[in-house]
Amino acid sequence: MVISYDKLWKLLIDRKMNKTDLKDQAGITYNIIARLGKEQPVNLESLYKICKCLQCNIGDIMEFKLD
């Protein structure tokens, strides 16, 4: 199974935000943004901060895809 954050990137585009805006507003680090960009797992606390910042649920920013 592969993690996909495509929903997050689309949501950022829809809200006219860039990755730096997300980092600053959500209070996460550049390392987390880099891991998201590489579609690597990140900790649940970081995902919670992103969801809280964007006022959405976790299913709105990520999904699992079969290989």
N, CA, C and O atoms as a Tinker XYZ file with bonds, in Angstrom:
   268  protein
     1  N      0.827000   -1.175000    0.000000    73     2
     2  CA     0.000000    0.000000    0.000000    64     1     3
     3  C      0.882000    1.253000    0.000000    63     2     4     5
     4  O      1.930000    1.283000    0.644000    81     3
     5  N      0.454000    2.261000   -0.713000    73     3     6
     6  CA     1.201000    3.501000   -0.853000    64     5     7
     7  C      0.367000    4.650000   -0.286000    63     6     8     9
     8  O     -0.850000    4.690000   -0.465000    81     7
     9  N      1.024000    5.573000    0.391000    73     7    10
    10  CA     0.350000    6.756000    0.912000    64     9    11
    11  C      0.348000    7.826000   -0.170000    63    10    12    13
    12  O      1.371000    8.068000   -0.811000    81    11
    13  N     -0.791000    8.463000   -0.374000    73    11    14
    14  CA    -0.881000    9.547000   -1.340000    64    13    15
    15  C     -1.402000   10.804000   -0.647000    63    14    16    17
    16  O     -2.425000   10.776000    0.037000    81    15
    17  N     -0.680000   11.899000   -0.836000    73    15    18
    18  CA    -1.102000   13.192000   -0.298000    64    17    19
    19  C     -1.598000   14.113000   -1.412000    63    18    20    21
    20  O     -1.624000   15.333000   -1.248000    81    19
    21  N     -1.991000   13.527000   -2.547000    73    19    22
    22  CA    -2.478000   14.325000   -3.675000    64    21    23
    23  C     -3.666000   15.202000   -3.273000    63    22    24    25
    24  O     -3.801000   16.328000   -3.751000    81    23
    25  N     -4.512000   14.688000   -2.405000    73    23    26
    26  CA    -5.666000   15.473000   -1.949000    64    25    27
    27  C     -5.218000   16.739000   -1.215000    63    26    28    29
    28  O     -5.842000   17.792000   -1.345000    81    27
    29  N     -4.137000   16.631000   -0.448000    73    27    30
    30  CA    -3.612000   17.788000    0.274000    64    29    31
    31  C     -3.135000   18.845000   -0.708000    63    30    32    33
    32  O     -3.452000   20.024000   -0.545000    81    31
    33  N     -2.381000   18.446000   -1.723000    73    31    34
    34  CA    -1.845000   19.417000   -2.679000    64    33    35
    35  C     -2.971000   20.084000   -3.454000    63    34    36    37
    36  O     -2.898000   21.277000   -3.749000    81    35
    37  N     -4.018000   19.322000   -3.787000    73    35    38
    38  CA    -5.164000   19.918000   -4.489000    64    37    39
    39  C     -5.883000   20.911000   -3.583000    63    38    40    41
    40  O     -6.303000   21.980000   -4.028000    81    39
    41  N     -6.021000   20.550000   -2.315000    73    39    42
    42  CA    -6.681000   21.436000   -1.358000    64    41    43
    43  C     -5.900000   22.741000   -1.196000    63    42    44    45
    44  O     -6.494000   23.816000   -1.107000    81    43
    45  N     -4.580000   22.647000   -1.159000    73    43    46
    46  CA    -3.759000   23.857000   -1.065000    64    45    47
    47  C     -3.941000   24.745000   -2.293000    63    46    48    49
    48  O     -4.036000   25.966000   -2.169000    81    47
    49  N     -3.988000   24.142000   -3.467000    73    47    50
    50  CA    -4.212000   24.908000   -4.699000    64    49    51
    51  C     -5.575000   25.592000   -4.656000    63    50    52    53
    52  O     -5.701000   26.770000   -4.991000    81    51
    53  N     -6.588000   24.844000   -4.241000    73    51    54
    54  CA    -7.945000   25.403000   -4.167000    64    53    55
    55  C     -8.016000   26.590000   -3.207000    63    54    56    57
    56  O     -8.787000   27.526000   -3.419000    81    55
    57  N     -7.206000   26.541000   -2.154000    73    55    58
    58  CA    -7.209000   27.620000   -1.150000    64    57    59
    59  C     -6.127000   28.664000   -1.400000    63    58    60    61
    60  O     -5.894000   29.552000   -0.581000    81    59
    61  N     -5.466000   28.533000   -2.564000    73    59    62
    62  CA    -4.405000   29.471000   -2.957000    64    61    63
    63  C     -3.319000   29.599000   -1.885000    63    62    64    65
    64  O     -2.871000   30.695000   -1.549000    81    63
    65  N     -2.916000   28.448000   -1.367000    73    63    66
    66  CA    -1.845000   28.384000   -0.375000    64    65    67
    67  C     -0.658000   27.655000   -0.986000    63    66    68    69
    68  O     -0.822000   26.826000   -1.881000    81    67
    69  N      0.535000   27.967000   -0.498000    73    67    70
    70  CA     1.701000   27.188000   -0.901000    64    69    71
    71  C      2.210000   26.403000    0.310000    63    70    72    73
    72  O      1.663000   26.512000    1.407000    81    71
    73  N      3.238000   25.631000    0.100000    73    71    74
    74  CA     3.750000   24.769000    1.169000    64    73    75
    75  C      4.299000   25.565000    2.342000    63    74    76    77
    76  O      4.179000   25.141000    3.491000    81    75
    77  N      4.898000   26.713000    2.059000    73    75    78
    78  CA     5.429000   27.549000    3.137000    64    77    79
    79  C      4.294000   28.114000    3.983000    63    78    80    81
    80  O      4.409000   28.186000    5.207000    81    79
    81  N      3.197000   28.515000    3.338000    73    79    82
    82  CA     2.019000   28.994000    4.078000    64    81    83
    83  C      1.513000   27.898000    5.007000    63    82    84    85
    84  O      1.205000   28.153000    6.171000    81    83
    85  N      1.430000   26.673000    4.483000    73    83    86
    86  CA     0.956000   25.543000    5.295000    64    85    87
    87  C      1.888000   25.313000    6.470000    63    86    88    89
    88  O      1.434000   25.121000    7.598000    81    87
    89  N      3.185000   25.332000    6.215000    73    87    90
    90  CA     4.172000   25.115000    7.283000    64    89    91
    91  C      3.989000   26.139000    8.397000    63    90    92    93
    92  O      3.941000   25.786000    9.575000    81    91
    93  N      3.887000   27.390000    8.019000    73    91    94
    94  CA     3.775000   28.463000    9.009000    64    93    95
    95  C      2.453000   28.413000    9.772000    63    94    96    97
    96  O      2.436000   28.538000   10.996000    81    95
    97  N      1.356000   28.231000    9.056000    73    95    98
    98  CA     0.036000   28.258000    9.688000    64    97    99
    99  C     -0.249000   27.012000   10.518000    63    98   100   101
   100  O     -0.920000   27.092000   11.547000    81    99
   101  N      0.258000   25.862000   10.077000    73    99   102
   102  CA     0.002000   24.623000   10.804000    64   101   103
   103  C      1.020000   24.382000   11.912000    63   102   104   105
   104  O      0.778000   23.567000   12.802000    81   103
   105  N      2.149000   25.074000   11.871000    73   103   106
   106  CA     3.173000   24.883000   12.895000    64   105   107
   107  C      3.934000   23.583000   12.736000    63   106   108   109
   108  O      4.278000   22.927000   13.719000    81   107
   109  N      4.197000   23.214000   11.486000    73   107   110
   110  CA     4.973000   22.007000   11.218000    64   109   111
   111  C      6.319000   22.425000   10.620000    63   110   112   113
   112  O      6.517000   23.595000   10.293000    81   111
   113  N      7.236000   21.479000   10.481000    73   111   114
   114  CA     8.587000   21.786000   10.022000    64   113   115
   115  C      8.737000   21.533000    8.520000    63   114   116   117
   116  O      7.888000   20.905000    7.887000    81   115
   117  N      9.853000   22.045000    7.969000    73   115   118
   118  CA    10.175000   21.767000    6.573000    64   117   119
   119  C     10.367000   20.273000    6.339000    63   118   120   121
   120  O     10.063000   19.767000    5.259000    81   119
   121  N     10.875000   19.564000    7.356000    73   119   122
   122  CA    11.071000   18.115000    7.214000    64   121   123
   123  C      9.747000   17.401000    6.981000    63   122   124   125
   124  O      9.677000   16.463000    6.187000    81   123
   125  N      8.711000   17.835000    7.660000    73   123   126
   126  CA     7.390000   17.232000    7.468000    64   125   127
   127  C      6.900000   17.512000    6.054000    63   126   128   129
   128  O      6.377000   16.618000    5.389000    81   127
   129  N      7.065000   18.750000    5.592000    73   127   130
   130  CA     6.662000   19.100000    4.227000    64   129   131
   131  C      7.424000   18.246000    3.217000    63   130   132   133
   132  O      6.845000   17.778000    2.237000    81   131
   133  N      8.714000   18.043000    3.452000    73   131   134
   134  CA     9.530000   17.219000    2.558000    64   133   135
   135  C      9.032000   15.773000    2.539000    63   134   136   137
   136  O      8.939000   15.159000    1.476000    81   135
   137  N      8.713000   15.237000    3.711000    73   135   138
   138  CA     8.203000   13.858000    3.787000    64   137   139
   139  C      6.870000   13.735000    3.058000    63   138   140   141
   140  O      6.615000   12.739000    2.381000    81   139
   141  N      6.020000   14.751000    3.200000    73   139   142
   142  CA     4.737000   14.745000    2.489000    64   141   143
   143  C      4.978000   14.760000    0.984000    63   142   144   145
   144  O      4.306000   14.049000    0.236000    81   143
   145  N      5.940000   15.570000    0.540000    73   143   146
   146  CA     6.252000   15.656000   -0.883000    64   145   147
   147  C      6.781000   14.361000   -1.459000    63   146   148   149
   148  O      6.594000   14.084000   -2.644000    81   147
   149  N      7.442000   13.561000   -0.630000    73   147   150
   150  CA     7.982000   12.265000   -1.061000    64   149   151
   151  C      6.989000   11.134000   -0.813000    63   150   152   153
   152  O      7.298000    9.963000   -1.036000    81   151
   153  N      5.801000   11.493000   -0.352000    73   151   154
   154  CA     4.742000   10.525000   -0.032000    64   153   155
   155  C      5.214000    9.487000    0.976000    63   154   156   157
   156  O      4.943000    8.294000    0.839000    81   155
   157  N      5.924000    9.964000    1.988000    73   155   158
   158  CA     6.383000    9.119000    3.084000    64   157   159
   159  C      5.451000    9.319000    4.277000    63   158   160   161
   160  O      4.774000   10.343000    4.370000    81   159
   161  N      5.413000    8.353000    5.184000    73   159   162
   162  CA     4.564000    8.504000    6.360000    64   161   163
   163  C      5.038000    9.645000    7.261000    63   162   164   165
   164  O      6.238000    9.877000    7.399000    81   163
   165  N      4.095000   10.346000    7.865000    73   163   166
   166  CA     4.395000   11.367000    8.869000    64   165   167
   167  C      3.584000   11.048000   10.111000    63   166   168   169
   168  O      2.618000   10.286000   10.049000    81   167
   169  N      3.973000   11.629000   11.238000    73   167   170
   170  CA     3.289000   11.278000   12.477000    64   169   171
   171  C      1.882000   11.872000   12.523000    63   170   172   173
   172  O      1.581000   12.853000   11.844000    81   171
   173  N      1.051000   11.269000   13.318000    73   171   174
   174  CA    -0.353000   11.654000   13.405000    64   173   175
   175  C     -0.522000   13.065000   13.945000    63   174   176   177
   176  O     -1.458000   13.765000   13.561000    81   175
   177  N      0.367000   13.488000   14.826000    73   175   178
   178  CA     0.280000   14.848000   15.369000    64   177   179
   179  C      0.433000   15.888000   14.260000    63   178   180   181
   180  O     -0.270000   16.899000   14.256000    81   179
   181  N      1.336000   15.647000   13.334000    73   179   182
   182  CA     1.524000   16.572000   12.213000    64   181   183
   183  C      0.300000   16.591000   11.307000    63   182   184   185
   184  O     -0.122000   17.654000   10.851000    81   183
   185  N     -0.266000   15.426000   11.047000    73   183   186
   186  CA    -1.480000   15.360000   10.237000    64   185   187
   187  C     -2.633000   16.075000   10.933000    63   186   188   189
   188  O     -3.442000   16.737000   10.283000    81   187
   189  N     -2.706000   15.942000   12.251000    73   187   190
   190  CA    -3.737000   16.641000   13.027000    64   189   191
   191  C     -3.579000   18.153000   12.890000    63   190   192   193
   192  O     -4.566000   18.864000   12.699000    81   191
   193  N     -2.347000   18.648000   12.985000    73   191   194
   194  CA    -2.089000   20.087000   12.862000    64   193   195
   195  C     -2.500000   20.599000   11.485000    63   194   196   197
   196  O     -3.067000   21.685000   11.362000    81   195
   197  N     -2.210000   19.810000   10.452000    73   195   198
   198  CA    -2.589000   20.196000    9.093000    64   197   199
   199  C     -4.109000   20.243000    8.966000    63   198   200   201
   200  O     -4.662000   21.198000    8.420000    81   199
   201  N     -4.777000   19.215000    9.469000    73   199   202
   202  CA    -6.243000   19.174000    9.403000    64   201   203
   203  C     -6.869000   20.328000   10.184000    63   202   204   205
   204  O     -7.844000   20.931000    9.736000    81   203
   205  N     -6.313000   20.624000   11.332000    73   203   206
   206  CA    -6.829000   21.728000   12.145000    64   205   207
   207  C     -6.648000   23.051000   11.405000    63   206   208   209
   208  O     -7.556000   23.882000   11.394000    81   207
   209  N     -5.506000   23.248000   10.797000    73   207   210
   210  CA    -5.219000   24.466000   10.047000    64   209   211
   211  C     -6.162000   24.627000    8.856000    63   210   212   213
   212  O     -6.672000   25.718000    8.604000    81   211
   213  N     -6.389000   23.537000    8.129000    73   211   214
   214  CA    -7.218000   23.577000    6.930000    64   213   215
   215  C     -8.694000   23.334000    7.218000    63   214   216   217
   216  O     -9.529000   23.406000    6.316000    81   215
   217  N     -9.014000   23.045000    8.477000    73   215   218
   218  CA   -10.385000   22.767000    8.912000    64   217   219
   219  C    -11.011000   21.655000    8.054000    63   218   220   221
   220  O    -12.043000   21.837000    7.407000    81   219
   221  N    -10.343000   20.508000    8.080000    73   219   222
   222  CA   -10.800000   19.362000    7.310000    64   221   223
   223  C    -10.523000   18.080000    8.089000    63   222   224   225
   224  O     -9.949000   18.121000    9.177000    81   223
   225  N    -10.925000   16.956000    7.536000    73   223   226
   226  CA   -10.662000   15.646000    8.124000    64   225   227
   227  C     -9.458000   15.010000    7.441000    63   226   228   229
   228  O     -9.054000   15.437000    6.359000    81   227
   229  N     -8.894000   14.002000    8.064000    73   227   230
   230  CA    -7.700000   13.359000    7.531000    64   229   231
   231  C     -7.943000   12.746000    6.151000    63   230   232   233
   232  O     -7.034000   12.711000    5.321000    81   231
   233  N     -9.138000   12.272000    5.906000    73   231   234
   234  CA    -9.473000   11.709000    4.597000    64   233   235
   235  C     -9.507000   12.749000    3.494000    63   234   236   237
   236  O     -9.492000   12.408000    2.311000    81   235
   237  N     -9.554000   14.024000    3.878000    73   235   238
   238  CA    -9.548000   15.106000    2.901000    64   237   239
   239  C     -8.135000   15.457000    2.435000    63   238   240   241
   240  O     -7.976000   16.175000    1.448000    81   239
   241  N     -7.097000   14.957000    3.136000    73   239   242
   242  CA    -5.735000   15.312000    2.759000    64   241   243
   243  C     -4.870000   14.115000    2.370000    63   242   244   245
   244  O     -3.791000   14.303000    1.807000    81   243
   245  N     -5.309000   12.907000    2.652000    73   243   246
   246  CA    -4.492000   11.742000    2.323000    64   245   247
   247  C     -5.364000   10.530000    2.038000    63   246   248   249
   248  O     -6.544000   10.491000    2.384000    81   247
   249  N     -4.753000    9.547000    1.399000    73   247   250
   250  CA    -5.424000    8.273000    1.166000    64   249   251
   251  C     -4.374000    7.190000    0.956000    63   250   252   253
   252  O     -3.221000    7.477000    0.633000    81   251
   253  N     -4.784000    5.967000    1.142000    73   251   254
   254  CA    -3.927000    4.823000    0.864000    64   253   255
   255  C     -4.326000    4.249000   -0.481000    63   254   256   257
   256  O     -5.509000    4.061000   -0.762000    81   255
   257  N     -3.324000    3.972000   -1.314000    73   255   258
   258  CA    -3.572000    3.385000   -2.622000    64   257   259
   259  C     -2.881000    2.018000   -2.682000    63   258   260   261
   260  O     -1.795000    1.830000   -2.134000    81   259
   261  N     -3.525000    1.092000   -3.345000    73   259   262
   262  CA    -2.914000   -0.217000   -3.539000    64   261   263
   263  C     -1.797000   -0.100000   -4.550000    63   262   264   265
   264  O     -1.881000    0.692000   -5.488000    81   263
   265  N     -0.747000   -0.891000   -4.364000    73   263   266
   266  CA     0.410000   -0.837000   -5.277000    64   265   267
   267  C      0.025000   -1.179000   -6.695000    63   266   268
   268  O      0.877000   -1.180000   -7.584000    81   267
